[in-house]
Amino acid sequence: MNPPDMLVIGGGTAGIVAAKTAARLGADVLLVERDEPGGDCLWTGCVPSKALLAAADAAATVRDANRFGIAATVTGVDFTTVMGHVRHAITQIAPTDSPEALRAAGVQVRKGTARFTSATTVDVDGEQVRFSRAVIATGATPAVPNVPGLADAAPLTSDTIWALTTAPTRLVILGGGGIGCELGQAFARLGAEVTIVEGADRLLPREDPRAADVVTAALAADRVKVVTGSAVTQVSGTNGGGGALHMDDGSRVEFDQLLVAVGRRPNTASLALPTAGVQTDARGFITVDARLRTSNPRVWAAGDLTGHPQFTHVAGVHGSVAASNAVLGLRRKVSTTAVPRVTFTTPEVAAVGVATASPPRGLQVLHWDNEHVDRAVAEGATEGFTRVVTDHRGRILGATVVGPRAGEVLAELTLAVTRGLRARDLAGVTHPYPTYGDGPWNAAIEDVQARLAQPPAAGVIGVLRRWRR
């Protein structure tokens, strides 16, 4: 095997984008992946979870039809067919990330496990491969905390839950972040008795508290039980035999199936990174600079293993930046100040930048409830709101959107944060009506009107009005 100009280790989103970008720039690229390309997003993350949510939403829509005067009922859930839909969604998207598609883009693909043997070589299943530049993109895997008895209970994770062939009866989810809330609501809507256990005082602890309240209420409406503010001290149970979580307040939470969703750890332990001079932090995340370069000047890292926000869209940006910097010697930087995130519950929670109800001093919050969004009123989906954070000049620094299609609504606000736009810029753009985009638009219009009512703008308006008379 001829030494490649660029070696990419890992075939998830970051690795695929890095490999294709490098190939487009004229580099000779080798991508090494131990499984199938596509990464967790395709096989165990974004795609299967959203396919499952679609089935769960369909069940909820039928149950909800009565309030519109439509007599309907769910007589049963065929879990085998539901999971067939999930697998079908994966197979429809998989060809885009396949080895054949990568080779068509000019990337050599090799299935195998890579391990560094020096600063410029790796071992791939017994064969030494030398490289000029490398991008490490091996991603992350679900973390399982070191709680006594937890390993013996053989819990499910977001990687393994897709192997279920029968619907869980009593499902307990340890972790009330985005993954826990999404899967909890989905399985509840498909008929499971679901309990979400979160050690923090509320669900979605990184999000706006009111957003968390809206989601908690929505989960309760779907008969999800929520336990917060209590830590798990021990787990009793065996593989496949059910069990219970023992809480520090003396209570027990019993389960037939246990799903752990408390975060993800980097897949770096098996790479022999010290041999290559690539430094990691105490948790195993690779240390990178703003240009994604590691402590080895020939090696870059991209995606979940960098310690940056663990989202597919971040991994894609990382792959592009790392590859162009490595191949062309550019000095492109990545920023984590305007990374959008979405929790795909019903309603959705989307946020970017400074997204809090209590911003630092000198900033202000523009607020608009969905009760005043005509599309939400028409659809009977008024639970939710928009909050936009601006500075004293009206520049948009962040936002939280809660409601249907919040992820789509957030795209415009992400652009505003990234480009330093002001509320008046948003207010001055004609928006289609009626949409859920009316929330941030009306919040911006209200801010402009308030600023026009204050000096010196109010004085100028008064002079112009008198002059026109």
C-alpha positions in Angstrom: 0.0 0.0 0.0 1.4 3.4 -1.0 1.6 5.9 1.8 -1.4 8.2 1.6 -1.2 12.0 1.8 -4.1 11.9 4.3 -5.0 9.1 6.6 -8.5 9.3 8.2 -9.2 7.0 11.1 -12.9 6.6 11.7 -15.8 6.6 9.2 -18.5 8.6 11.0 -19.7 12.0 10.0 -16.4 13.7 10.9 -14.3 11.1 9.1 -16.4 10.9 6.0 -16.5 14.7 5.6 -12.7 14.9 6.2 -12.0 12.2 3.7 -14.2 13.6 1.0 -12.9 17.1 1.5 -9.3 16.0 1.3 -10.0 14.0 -1.8 -11.7 17.0 -3.5 -8.6 19.1 -2.7 -6.5 16.6 -4.6 -5.0 14.5 -1.8 -4.5 10.8 -1.9 -6.8 9.7 1.0 -7.1 6.4 2.9 -10.0 6.0 5.3 -9.8 3.2 7.9 -13.1 2.1 9.6 -13.5 -1.0 11.8 -17.2 -1.4 11.1 -19.3 0.1 8.4 -19.0 3.8 7.4 -21.8 6.1 8.7 -21.0 6.3 12.4 -23.4 6.4 15.3 -25.5 9.1 13.6 -26.6 6.6 10.9 -26.6 3.3 12.7 -27.6 4.1 16.3 -28.2 7.9 16.7 -29.9 10.5 14.6 -31.5 8.4 11.9 -33.0 5.5 14.0 -34.1 7.8 16.8 -35.9 10.1 14.4 -37.5 7.2 12.7 -38.7 5.9 16.0 -40.0 9.3 16.9 -42.0 9.4 13.7 -43.8 6.2 14.6 -44.4 7.4 18.1 -45.7 10.8 16.8 -48.1 8.9 14.6 -49.5 7.0 17.5 -49.9 10.3 19.5 -51.6 12.0 16.6 -54.2 9.3 16.4 -54.8 9.6 20.2 -55.0 13.4 19.9 -57.4 13.4 17.0 -60.5 13.4 19.2 -59.9 17.0 20.3 -60.4 18.0 16.6 -63.7 16.1 16.4 -62.2 13.1 14.7 -63.1 9.7 16.3 -59.9 7.6 16.3 -58.1 5.2 18.6 -54.9 3.2 18.7 -55.9 -0.4 19.0 -52.4 -1.7 19.2 -48.7 -1.2 18.4 -46.9 -3.7 16.2 -43.4 -3.2 17.6 -41.9 -5.5 14.9 -43.2 -3.2 12.2 -42.1 -0.1 14.1 -38.5 -1.4 14.2 -38.8 -2.4 10.6 -39.6 1.2 9.8 -36.5 2.2 11.8 -34.3 -0.2 9.9 -35.8 0.9 6.5 -34.9 4.5 7.2 -31.3 3.4 7.9 -31.0 1.4 4.7 -32.4 4.3 2.7 -29.7 6.6 3.9 -26.8 4.2 4.2 -25.8 4.2 0.5 -24.8 7.9 0.9 -22.1 6.8 3.4 -21.2 3.5 1.9 -17.7 2.4 0.9 -18.8 2.5 -2.7 -19.9 6.2 -2.4 -16.6 7.0 -0.7 -14.6 5.3 -3.4 -16.6 7.2 -6.0 -15.5 10.4 -4.3 -11.9 9.4 -4.6 -11.3 7.9 -1.2 -9.6 4.6 -0.6 -11.5 2.6 2.1 -10.2 -0.1 4.3 -12.0 -2.1 6.9 -9.9 -2.6 9.9 -8.6 -1.3 13.3 -5.9 1.3 13.3 -3.4 1.8 16.1 -0.6 4.3 16.1 3.0 2.8 16.2 4.8 6.1 15.8 4.2 9.8 15.0 3.8 8.9 11.3 2.7 5.3 11.2 -0.3 3.2 12.2 -0.8 -0.6 12.3 -4.0 -1.7 10.5 -4.7 -5.3 11.4 -1.0 -6.2 11.2 0.0 -4.0 8.3 2.1 -0.9 8.8 0.8 2.2 7.1 2.8 5.4 6.8 1.1 8.8 6.4 1.9 12.4 5.7 -1.1 13.8 7.6 -3.8 12.2 9.6 -7.3 13.1 11.0 -8.5 11.1 14.0 -12.3 10.8 13.9 -13.2 7.7 16.0 -16.1 9.4 17.7 -17.6 8.5 21.1 -19.7 5.8 22.7 -22.3 5.9 25.4 -20.9 6.2 28.9 -22.0 3.8 31.7 -21.3 5.2 35.1 -19.5 3.2 37.8 -22.6 2.5 40.0 -22.5 -0.8 42.0 -24.5 -3.4 40.3 -25.2 -1.5 37.1 -22.9 -3.5 34.9 -24.5 -6.8 36.1 -27.9 -5.5 35.1 -26.6 -5.3 31.5 -28.3 -2.0 30.7 -29.3 -0.9 27.3 -27.7 2.2 25.7 -28.5 4.4 22.8 -26.2 2.1 20.8 -27.9 -1.2 21.8 -31.6 -0.3 22.2 -32.1 -0.8 18.5 -31.6 -4.5 18.8 -34.9 -4.9 20.8 -37.4 -7.2 19.2 -40.2 -6.7 21.7 -41.4 -3.5 23.2 -40.3 -3.0 26.8 -43.1 -3.1 29.4 -41.5 -1.1 32.2 -38.6 1.0 30.8 -36.5 3.1 33.2 -34.1 5.6 31.6 -31.2 6.8 33.7 -30.5 10.3 32.4 -32.9 13.2 31.6 -30.9 15.0 28.9 -31.9 15.2 25.3 -31.5 11.5 24.5 -33.3 10.3 27.6 -36.3 12.7 27.0 -36.6 11.8 23.3 -36.5 8.1 23.8 -38.6 8.2 26.9 -41.4 10.1 25.2 -41.2 7.8 22.1 -41.5 4.5 24.0 -44.2 5.9 26.2 -46.2 6.8 23.1 -45.7 3.3 21.8 -47.2 1.8 25.0 -44.3 1.3 27.5 -44.5 2.4 31.1 -41.6 4.8 31.2 -39.7 6.4 34.1 -36.9 8.9 33.6 -34.4 9.3 36.5 -32.3 12.5 36.5 -29.9 13.4 39.3 -30.2 17.1 38.7 -33.2 19.1 40.0 -34.9 19.1 36.5 -34.8 17.5 33.1 -32.7 19.1 30.4 -30.5 20.7 33.0 -28.4 22.6 30.3 -31.5 24.3 28.8 -33.7 27.3 29.8 -35.6 26.2 33.0 -38.9 27.2 31.4 -38.1 25.0 28.4 -37.5 22.1 30.7 -40.8 22.8 32.4 -42.7 22.7 29.1 -41.0 19.4 28.2 -41.7 17.9 31.6 -45.4 18.8 31.3 -45.5 17.2 27.8 -43.9 14.0 29.1 -46.4 13.9 32.0 -49.2 14.2 29.4 -47.7 11.1 27.7 -47.8 9.3 31.1 -44.0 9.4 31.6 -43.0 9.4 35.3 -40.1 11.8 36.1 -37.8 11.4 39.1 -35.3 14.3 39.7 -32.9 15.5 42.4 -32.0 12.0 43.6 -28.9 10.0 42.8 -28.6 6.2 42.2 -26.5 4.5 44.8 -26.9 0.9 43.6 -28.6 -1.2 41.0 -30.0 -4.6 41.6 -30.9 -7.0 38.8 -29.5 -9.3 36.3 -29.2 -9.4 32.5 -32.7 -9.7 31.1 -34.3 -10.3 34.5 -35.4 -6.8 35.4 -34.3 -5.1 38.6 -34.4 -1.8 40.5 -32.5 1.4 41.0 -31.8 2.2 44.6 -31.9 5.9 45.2 -30.1 7.9 47.9 -33.4 9.0 49.4 -34.2 5.4 50.2 -36.7 4.9 47.3 -36.6 2.2 44.6 -37.4 2.5 40.9 -38.2 -0.9 39.4 -37.7 -1.8 35.8 -38.0 -4.6 33.3 -35.5 -2.8 30.9 -33.0 -0.2 31.9 -31.6 2.3 29.5 -28.5 4.4 30.4 -28.3 7.8 28.7 -25.9 9.9 30.8 -23.5 11.1 28.2 -20.8 9.8 25.9 -17.1 9.0 26.3 -14.4 9.3 23.5 -13.3 6.3 21.6 -9.6 6.9 22.1 -8.3 4.3 24.5 -7.3 1.7 21.9 -5.5 4.1 19.5 -2.1 4.1 21.4 -2.1 7.9 21.2 0.9 8.4 23.4 3.0 6.5 20.8 2.1 9.2 18.3 2.7 12.1 20.7 -1.1 12.9 20.7 -2.1 14.3 24.1 -5.5 13.7 25.8 -7.2 15.2 28.8 -8.1 13.2 32.0 -11.3 12.0 30.4 -9.7 10.7 27.2 -10.7 13.6 24.9 -8.0 14.6 22.4 -6.5 18.0 23.1 -6.8 20.2 20.1 -6.2 23.9 19.3 -8.7 26.2 17.6 -7.6 24.7 14.3 -8.2 21.2 15.5 -4.5 20.4 15.4 -3.2 18.0 18.1 0.1 18.0 19.9 1.5 16.0 17.0 1.8 18.6 14.2 1.0 16.0 11.6 -2.3 14.9 13.2 -5.7 16.7 13.5 -8.8 15.4 15.4 -12.4 16.0 14.5 -15.8 15.3 16.0 -17.0 13.9 19.3 -13.6 12.9 20.6 -12.4 16.6 20.8 -14.6 17.5 23.8 -16.5 20.0 21.6 -20.3 19.7 21.5 -21.2 16.2 20.4 -23.5 16.8 17.5 -23.4 15.5 14.0 -23.4 19.0 12.5 -20.4 19.9 14.6 -18.6 16.8 13.5 -19.3 17.7 9.8 -17.8 21.2 10.3 -14.9 19.7 12.1 -14.2 17.3 9.3 -14.1 20.1 6.7 -11.9 22.4 8.8 -9.4 19.7 9.8 -9.0 18.3 6.3 -8.6 21.7 4.6 -6.1 22.8 7.2 -4.1 19.5 6.9 -4.1 19.4 3.1 -3.7 23.1 2.2 -1.9 24.4 5.4 -4.8 26.7 6.1 -5.4 28.2 9.5 -9.2 27.9 9.7 -10.6 27.9 13.2 -13.7 26.4 14.7 -16.0 28.2 17.2 -18.3 26.8 19.8 -20.1 30.0 20.5 -22.9 29.6 18.0 -23.5 25.8 17.9 -27.2 25.0 17.5 -28.7 22.1 19.4 -32.2 20.6 19.3 -34.0 18.1 21.5 -36.6 16.4 19.3 -39.3 15.9 21.9 -42.8 17.1 21.3 -42.6 20.1 21.6 -39.0 20.5 20.4 -36.4 22.5 22.3 -33.9 24.4 20.2 -31.1 26.7 21.4 -28.0 28.5 20.2 -25.5 30.9 21.7 -26.4 32.7 24.9 -29.7 30.9 25.6 -30.9 31.7 29.1 -33.7 33.5 30.8 -31.2 35.2 33.1 -28.4 36.6 30.9 -25.4 38.4 32.2 -25.8 42.0 33.2 -26.1 44.4 30.2 -28.0 41.9 28.1 -31.7 41.7 27.6 -34.2 39.0 26.7 -36.9 39.4 24.0 -39.8 37.0 24.8 -42.8 35.8 22.7 -45.2 33.1 23.8 -46.7 30.7 21.3 -50.1 31.7 22.5 -49.6 34.8 20.3 -48.2 32.8 17.3 -51.2 32.4 14.9 -50.0 29.1 13.5 -49.6 27.6 16.9 -53.1 28.8 17.8 -54.6 27.3 14.6 -53.0 24.0 15.4 -53.7 24.0 19.1 -50.0 23.8 19.9 -49.5 26.9 22.0 -47.2 25.3 24.6 -43.9 26.9 24.0 -42.1 30.3 23.5 -39.3 32.1 21.9 -36.5 33.9 23.8 -33.9 36.0 22.0 -30.9 37.4 23.9 -29.5 40.7 22.6 -26.8 43.2 23.8 -27.3 46.9 24.3 -27.0 47.5 20.5 -29.6 45.0 19.7 -27.2 42.3 18.4 -28.6 38.8 18.7 -26.3 36.7 20.9 -28.5 33.6 21.4 -32.0 32.2 21.5 -34.2 29.4 22.8 -37.2 28.2 20.8 -39.7 25.8 22.3 -42.5 24.4 20.1 -43.3 22.5 16.9 -40.5 22.8 14.3 -38.3 24.7 16.7 -35.2 23.2 15.1 -36.2 24.8 11.7 -37.1 28.1 13.3 -33.6 28.1 15.0 -31.8 28.1 11.7 -32.5 31.8 11.1 -31.5 32.7 14.6 -28.2 30.7 14.3 -27.4 32.8 11.2 -28.1 36.0 13.1 -25.8 35.0 16.0 -23.1 33.9 13.6 -23.2 37.1 11.5 -23.7 39.5 14.3 -27.2 40.6 13.1 -29.4 42.8 15.2 -33.0 42.4 16.1 -33.9 45.2 13.6 -32.3 43.1 10.8 -34.6 40.2 11.7 -37.6 42.5 12.0 -36.9 44.1 8.6 -37.1 40.8 6.7 -40.5 39.8 5.3 -41.4 36.4 6.7 -44.0 34.0 5.4 -47.3 33.8 7.3 -48.5 31.9 9.2 -45.5 30.0 10.4 -43.8 29.2 13.7 -41.1 31.6 12.5 -43.5 34.4 13.6 -42.3 33.9 17.2 -38.8 35.3 16.8 -39.9 37.7 14.1 -42.6 39.3 16.4 -40.2 39.4 19.3 -37.7 41.3 17.1 -40.5 43.7 15.9 -41.5 44.4 19.5 -37.9 45.2 20.4 -37.6 47.6 17.4 -40.8 49.4 18.4 -39.7 49.7 22.0 -36.4 51.2 20.9 -38.2 53.7 18.6 -40.2 54.9 21.6 -37.1 55.8 23.5 -34.8 58.8 23.1 -33.2 59.9 20.9 -35.2 57.9 18.3 -38.5 59.2 19.7 -37.3 62.8 19.5 -36.3 62.4 15.9 -39.6 60.8 15.0 -41.4 63.7 16.7 -39.4 66.2 14.7 -40.1 64.4 11.4 -43.8 64.1 12.2 -44.1 67.8 12.9 -42.2 68.7 9.8 -44.5 66.6 7.6 -47.4 68.5 9.0 
